[in-house]
């Protein structure tokens, strides 16, 4: 990659912005209060990357015939401080109504893994080194 290009952001389209922002706040993202009232929201990630949300209405204002297609989902990965935190956060998110995508398990490559779905079906994988 050259200096004139830099991977900067991950964008997601959401059908329920308040629910999506609440989900990612539970994962520790600093999302400003009142962001639920905006059509486009950004949160800075460690290292300077950004996670961005756009409502379906915003996307359709630029691309009127836009329809969510199978395979347009991203998988986001959240590093946890310990294997116990993987289990705790998975349980907290499931208790808050997020569907489990995979129950916590010990992966053969030495990590504790679990997965949940955010309100728009994006899979968020939780992991920690054992």
PEQUIDA-V688236 format. One record per pair of residues at least 4 apart in sequence whose ideal C-beta (glycine too) atoms are under 7 Angstrom apart, sorted by the first residue. I is the first residue (numbers start at 1). J is the second residue. Records with the same first field share a line. If there is no record, write none. Layout:
I=J ; J
//
This chain:
1=5
8=49 ; 50
9=49 ; 50 ; 52
10=51 ; 52 ; 74
11=52 ; 54
12=52 ; 53 ; 74 ; 120 ; 122
13=54 ; 56 ; 59 ; 68
14=20 ; 53 ; 55 ; 120
15=56 ; 120
16=20 ; 119
17=21 ; 36 ; 41 ; 53 ; 55
18=22 ; 36
19=23 ; 119
20=24 ; 53 ; 118 ; 119 ; 120
21=25 ; 31 ; 35 ; 36 ; 41
22=26
23=98 ; 118 ; 119
24=29 ; 31 ; 43
25=29 ; 31
26=92 ; 93 ; 96
27=78
29=43 ; 51
30=43
31=35 ; 41 ; 43
35=41
39=54 ; 55 ; 57 ; 58
40=52 ; 54 ; 58
41=52 ; 53
42=50 ; 52
43=50 ; 51
44=48 ; 50
45=49 ; 50 ; 51
54=58 ; 59
56=60
57=61
59=63 ; 66
60=64 ; 66
68=72
73=121 ; 122 ; 123
74=122
75=123 ; 125
76=122 ; 124
77=125 ; 127
78=124 ; 126
79=127 ; 128
80=85 ; 86 ; 89 ; 126 ; 127 ; 128
81=85 ; 128
82=128
83=87 ; 112 ; 128 ; 130
84=88
85=89 ; 128
86=90 ; 104 ; 112 ; 113 ; 114 ; 126 ; 127 ; 128
87=91 ; 104
88=92
89=93 ; 126
90=94 ; 100 ; 104 ; 114 ; 116 ; 126
91=95
92=96
93=98 ; 116
94=98 ; 100 ; 116
98=116 ; 117 ; 118
99=116 ; 117
100=116
101=115 ; 116 ; 117 ; 123
102=113 ; 114 ; 115
103=114
104=112 ; 113 ; 114
105=113
106=112 ; 130
107=111 ; 113
110=129 ; 130
111=127 ; 128 ; 129 ; 130
112=127 ; 128 ; 130
113=125 ; 127
114=126
115=123 ; 124 ; 125
116=124
117=121 ; 122 ; 123
118=122 ; 124
//
